């Protein structure tokens, strides 16, 4: 593991009605729903939809985000800017190492240490002031202990969340 940023993981899009947005992205572009989850800590309900790509599980996603409470950051974003692109997420094999390297370059993480995102992923965001005005998320797979089991109790497997 080296913490190198190596792909676009997803593009986060804020919406008012998650079910309506899922239907739009499916009917307009053929994107497939892979996962739906409520992330209580962030006050959002999300849907992850694949955008084709390789069959190795590294296909990029569109992450649709609907706020679940008025005090969430996504709710504030929606009220200030309306629906639309919220962030770009880059994938890495080790978010902690990626953060350490970026801090050396003067790029500040918003959450340090990184936390747990949907599907048990390890995540942090990078401040837009350090990223040419773009909110960037870093995403790494769930951590695995030596026995190979994931360290997450994530509710739904991607395949079980399909329509």
N, C-alpha and C positions, 0 to 999 in steps of 0.2 A: 504494500500500500504506500502511495506516495502523496496523496492529497491533491494530485493534479486535476484541474477542471478539464473534463474531456468530452462534454456533450451538452446539448440543450435537453434538459429533463422535461420541462413543461413551460407553458405560458399560462400565467394566472389571469383569469378574466372574472371580474365582478359582475354579478347579475342580480336582478330583483327577484326573479322566479327561477329557481334551479331546474325544476321539471320542464318548464318552457324552454330554457336554454339548452338542456340536454336534447330535447326533441329537435330544436333548430339545428344544432351541430350534427345530429345524426341524419336528419332528412336533407339538409343542405350539402353536407360534405361527406357523409358516410362514416363519420367517426363512430367508434364503438365504445359504449359505456363499459368500463372495467371495474369501477369501484365507487361507492358512495359512503360517506362517513360524516358524522357530526363531530367536530373538534371543539369540545366545550371550552377548552382553555383559550381558544382564539375567537370563540363566538361565531363560528361559521359552519355551514353545511357545504360539503364539497362533493363534486362529481369529477372523476378522472376519466377522460375519454382518449383513447389512443388515436394517433394520426398515422396509421399504417406503420411502415418501418420494418425493421428486422424482427424475426420471430424469436430473438434471444432475450426478450423481456426488457430491452433497452429502447424501445420505440418511444418517441416523444409523445407527450400528452398535452391536451388542453385541460387545465384545471379550472372548473367553474366554481365560483364561490358566492354563496348567498349568506348574508349576515343572519344570525339567529337571535341577536339581541342588539338594542340600540347603542350600547356602550362599547361595542367592538370596533377595532381599527378599520375593519372592512366596511362596517356600517357608516363610519365617518367618511371614509373614502367615497362611498356610494352617494352620500348626501352632498359632498363637495364637488364631485367630478362626474357623477352619473355612471351608468354601466360602461364597461370597457376594460381595456388591458390594465392590469394592476401591477404585474411583475413578470420578470423572466427568471426562470430557475435553471441553473447550471448544475449538472451532475458531477460528482467526484466520488472516488472510492473511500475517502476519509475526510469528512468535513472538519474535524479538529485540526488536522495537518494543513488543510487548505486555508483555514482561518489564520493559523500561525504564519503561513507564508504571506498572506494578504496583509496582515497587520504590519509585517516588516516593510511592506510597500506603501504604508500609510492609508490603507483601506480599512475602515472601522466596521466591525460587525455590530449589528444592533443587539443581538443576543450572544453573550459570551459568558459561559460556555454555550455551545449549541444545544438545542433542545430536541424533543421528539415531535415529529410531524405525523401526518396521516400515514397509515400502513406501517407504522413503527420506524419510519425513516428518521435519520438524524439531520436536522436543519438549522440554519441561521439565515438571517437577512443581512445584506450589506447596505449601508446608508447611501441614499441617492446622491448626497453631496459629494461622495467619494467616487461615484460611478457615472459621471456625466449626466446626472439627473434621472437615472433609471434605478428603480428598486430591484435589487438582485437577490435571489434566494440561492443558497447552496444546499444541495440535497445529496445525501449518501444513503446507501442501503442500511437496513437495520443492522445493528451490531450483532455479531455471532460469537458466543463463547467458544471455548476450545472444543466442546462436544458437538459443535455445528448447529445447535438449536438457536433460533432467533431469540432475542431478548425482548420481544414485544408480545403483548397480549391483544394485538389488533383484532378487531371484531370480524371483519369480513375478508375473505380471500378474493382477489381480483375476479376470478372466474365466477364466483357465486353471486356477484353483484350485477351480472348482466341482465338486461331486460329479457 
